[in-house]
Amino acid sequence: QVRLVESGGGLVQAGGSLRLSCAASGIIFSINAMGWYRQAPGKQRELVATIASGGSANYLDSVKDRFTISRDNAKTVYLQMNSLKPEDTAVYYCNAEANRRNYWGQGTQVTVSS
């Protein structure tokens, strides 16, 4: 079983920054892409950013140039969020493709006040 533990959410004013972290643990034979999704109240979960094991990244259009996804090893992924806007308010979930299965973290709340 693979476990994903997120940290770094919180309350910030518009224009501020937050950094989310996600660490994978457990028996991991292989881990490929990792990423971040978010879900705002009353909305569907959406992909925010993903990063492949080789380092290539993809972003939701509305966060490009503000958010940066990175990995410092095969099992830890970060999301640096700058110039935050109230519409970025959501629960952010870490996702990982590990051992040929898809895993989710428990989610961390990000609230941006105007």
C-alpha positions as CSV (number, residue, x, y, z in Angstrom):
1,Q,0.0,0.0,0.0
2,V,1.2,3.5,-0.9
3,R,0.4,6.4,1.3
4,L,0.6,10.1,0.2
5,V,0.8,12.7,2.9
6,E,0.3,16.4,2.0
7,S,1.2,19.5,4.0
8,G,1.4,23.2,3.5
9,G,-2.1,24.4,3.0
10,G,-3.6,27.3,4.9
11,L,-5.2,30.7,4.7
12,V,-3.5,33.4,2.7
13,Q,-4.4,36.8,1.3
14,A,-4.8,37.4,-2.4
15,G,-1.4,37.9,-3.9
16,G,0.3,35.8,-1.4
17,S,2.2,32.5,-1.7
18,L,1.9,28.9,-0.3
19,R,4.0,25.8,-0.9
20,L,2.4,22.4,-0.8
21,S,4.4,19.2,-0.2
22,C,3.5,15.6,-0.8
23,A,5.5,12.6,0.3
24,A,4.9,9.1,-0.8
25,S,5.7,6.2,1.5
26,G,5.1,2.5,1.8
27,I,6.2,-0.4,-0.4
28,I,7.0,1.4,-3.7
29,F,8.4,-0.6,-6.6
30,S,7.9,2.1,-9.2
31,I,6.5,5.6,-9.2
32,N,5.9,7.6,-12.3
33,A,3.9,10.8,-12.6
34,M,2.9,12.8,-9.5
35,G,0.6,15.7,-9.5
36,W,-1.8,18.0,-7.8
37,Y,-5.6,18.3,-8.3
38,R,-8.0,20.6,-6.6
39,Q,-11.7,20.6,-5.9
40,A,-13.7,23.7,-4.9
41,P,-17.1,23.5,-3.3
42,G,-19.7,22.6,-5.8
43,K,-17.2,21.9,-8.6
44,Q,-15.5,18.9,-10.1
45,R,-12.0,17.9,-9.2
46,E,-9.6,19.4,-11.7
47,L,-6.0,18.8,-12.6
48,V,-3.7,21.6,-11.5
49,A,-0.2,20.3,-12.4
50,T,1.6,17.1,-13.1
51,I,5.2,16.2,-13.3
52,A,6.6,13.1,-14.9
53,S,9.4,11.0,-13.5
54,G,11.7,12.6,-16.1
55,G,10.7,16.1,-15.0
56,S,8.4,17.3,-17.7
57,A,5.4,19.2,-16.3
58,N,1.9,20.2,-17.4
59,Y,-0.3,22.9,-15.9
60,L,-3.9,24.1,-15.9
61,D,-4.0,27.2,-18.0
62,S,-5.3,29.4,-15.2
63,V,-2.2,28.6,-13.0
64,K,0.5,28.8,-15.6
65,D,3.1,31.5,-14.7
66,R,1.9,31.5,-11.1
67,F,2.3,27.8,-9.9
68,T,5.4,25.6,-10.2
69,I,5.5,21.9,-9.7
70,S,8.8,20.2,-8.8
71,R,10.2,16.9,-7.4
72,D,13.3,16.6,-5.4
73,N,13.4,12.9,-5.5
74,A,11.2,10.1,-6.9
75,K,8.8,10.2,-3.9
76,T,8.3,13.9,-3.0
77,V,6.5,16.5,-5.0
78,Y,5.9,20.2,-4.4
79,L,3.6,22.9,-5.6
80,Q,4.8,26.4,-5.3
81,M,1.8,28.7,-5.6
82,N,2.5,32.5,-6.1
83,S,0.1,35.4,-6.8
84,L,-2.7,33.4,-5.3
85,K,-6.3,34.5,-6.2
86,P,-9.6,33.8,-4.4
87,E,-10.6,31.5,-7.2
88,D,-7.6,29.2,-6.2
89,T,-9.5,28.4,-3.0
90,A,-10.0,24.6,-2.9
91,V,-9.0,21.4,-1.3
92,Y,-5.8,20.3,-3.0
93,Y,-5.1,16.6,-3.5
94,C,-1.8,14.9,-4.3
95,N,-1.9,12.1,-6.8
96,A,0.7,9.5,-7.8
97,E,1.0,6.7,-10.2
98,A,2.8,4.0,-8.2
99,N,3.1,0.3,-8.6
100,R,0.9,0.6,-11.6
101,R,-2.0,2.0,-9.5
102,N,-3.4,5.4,-8.8
103,Y,-3.2,6.8,-5.3
104,W,-4.6,10.0,-3.7
105,G,-3.7,11.9,-0.6
106,Q,-6.2,13.1,2.0
107,G,-6.3,16.7,0.7
108,T,-5.1,20.0,2.2
109,Q,-7.3,23.1,2.3
110,V,-6.1,26.2,0.6
111,T,-8.1,29.4,1.2
112,V,-7.3,32.7,-0.4
113,S,-9.0,35.7,1.0
114,S,-9.7,38.8,-1.1
